[in-house]
Every structure is written in structure tokens, then in C-alpha cells.
Amino acid sequence: MANGTPVILEGRAQALAHYPHARIINNMIYVSGISSRRHDNTYEGVMENEDGTLTLDIEAQTRAVINNIKVILESVEASLDNIVDMTVFLTDMKDYGAMNKPKLLIEIKAIAVVPEKKS
């Protein structure tokens, strides 16, 4: 494939814009923007209160995002140790409604190297 090999994991949250979870090009793994969204479209680190307001937990969302990246990398026999670049996108609450999907505080993308096979 001219633009690499897509990595799409079953049983994980699927991309809303039809992106693969990652794409492998040569020996590089490009992980798409990953959030704390679960397969059932709920979010780790989001609790709806009785009054309808949300309690958002950045620490829980961060742990979930990193774990989601770990699962994606492990699906192609790589690990978090193979990451060579990572970009974190945090929301600013004044722009929250206009720019960000509700309930998300964090999204992370990563680039990793496919590990060389040990002989």
C-alpha cells in the first residue's frame, strides 16, 4: 500500500473519522490521535453527576490514553519503549465547547519504530 499498512484493532474504540489506530510505513509506526474513549463510546475519566454536570479526571484519562497506545503498539510487536516522538494535546477550557469534543480532556499521538527482529 502506497501510504503504509493500516493497523485497526478489533474490540477497541473505532476512529470517528475512519482513521486506523496506527499506520506502519517502512519501519515507523504512526499512532493516530488516541483518546480515553472506550469501545462502547464511553470515556475513561468521565463521571456524569446527578445534576447532569461532568467530573473530568485528567489523570485517569492520561493513564487510559497511554494504555490505549501501549495496546496498539503491542499489536504490532512494539512497545512504549519504541516511541521516538510523542505529542500531547490538552484542552483549554475557554475553547472547550467550540473546539473539542465534549468529555475529552486529552488526546495523544505517537510515532514509534518497528523493533528489529532478534535472530
Secondary structure as GFF3:
##gff-version 3
##sequence-region A 1 119
A	DSSP	beta_strand	5	7	.	.	.	ID=ss1
A	DSSP	beta_strand	22	25	.	.	.	ID=ss2
A	DSSP	beta_strand	28	34	.	.	.	ID=ss3
A	DSSP	beta_strand	46	48	.	.	.	ID=ss4
A	DSSP	beta_strand	54	56	.	.	.	ID=ss5
A	DSSP	alpha_helix	58	74	.	.	.	ID=ss6
A	DSSP	three_ten_helix	80	82	.	.	.	ID=ss7
A	DSSP	beta_strand	83	90	.	.	.	ID=ss8
A	DSSP	three_ten_helix	93	95	.	.	.	ID=ss9
A	DSSP	alpha_helix	96	99	.	.	.	ID=ss10
A	DSSP	beta_strand	106	113	.	.	.	ID=ss11
###
